[in-house]
């Protein structure tokens, strides 16, 4: 507060208030980076309650799948939701990255269902598409496999779960899933549920 | 913002300038504090890096520590007899029949449900794990494996159907083996239309 109504005292007080206000305004401007929404370079909170959970997630469902033999690409027919950086069009098998994945970590999980069979094995593999030395390249990794259940109830057969972490770097261009069976030729790949969470980034 | 001089007109002009700046700042902060409480209550924010001392999504964990008898050829609800932690995202009592109950309408809430079950022997041809909504019986079989596998893992999204008030974790075995133990983690991970 001004110590008097003397013009010099008022001048000093207003100057001090102006400096303080500018400091606060500059701090808030840094938090909004020129806009009006909070847009922090870094923030910390002891407790945070997110009405909508903050992670980027997606869920895809495949149903009404064909008879398969050997390895077959999975075609998802439903995008239940997708608020992450994975681009996908139903009817295709390939996912692409909506933006270059700069050392991002994704967690893929879910299950695949196969019809009853009398022999053989079933499996799921992840196919990474990217560039190696500037040339297109694919890398495959089996992420779940087991022998078929002999005597499982009709219509259910095997349901094999999977859980797979992926570190995607800027050379990655996309990915897909493939399923396998080597039992009777009439074995169907019945359905698949794929969940994805973007969990980390360096 | 600083007064040009000690003249009354210059002082007044400076006060008006400061007042205008303060009003703008105050309005911005009011918008970040919708609830009227003293903490930030934002409709949206973005951060390059954020550290949450407590992780920002709620996690509940349950365990079946002891053997549970199973009726073969039928689905059995697992009764978890230990609550490792539960911040309140779902109501559960170890004295219940195994039903997890939502405390509020929950259609569209998405939980990541994962864990493992251990079986006592390799008897029988297969065993299964599913999540079943209540009171509707919408179900998702998360794992159905050969009977030689005495440990089954599972991980799946569970989107709560509109109208559901809870769910149960149910297991099935074709021949007598008995459930040895089971763990269940429930993370509230997303919201979907």
Interface residues (C-beta under 8 A of the other chain):
Chain A: X7 X8 X10 X11 X14 X15 X17 X18 X21 X22 X24 X25 X28 X32 X36 X37 X38 X39 X40 X41 X42 X43 X44 X45 X46 X47 X48 X50 X52 X53 X54 X55 X57 X59 X80 X81 X83 X109 X110 X111 X113 X146 X147 X148 X149 X150 X151 X152 X156 X157 X158 X159 X160 X161 X162 X163 X193 X195 X197
Chain B: X1 X2 X3 X5 X6 X7 X8 X11 X14 X15 X17 X18 X21 X22 X24 X25 X28 X29 X31 X32 X40 X42 X44 X45 X46 X47 X48 X49 X50 X51 X52 X53 X54 X56 X57 X110 X112 X114 X125 X126 X128 X140 X141 X142 X143 X144 X145 X146 X147 X148 X149 X152 X153 X154 X155 X156 X157 X159 X174 X188 X189 X190 X191 X192 X193
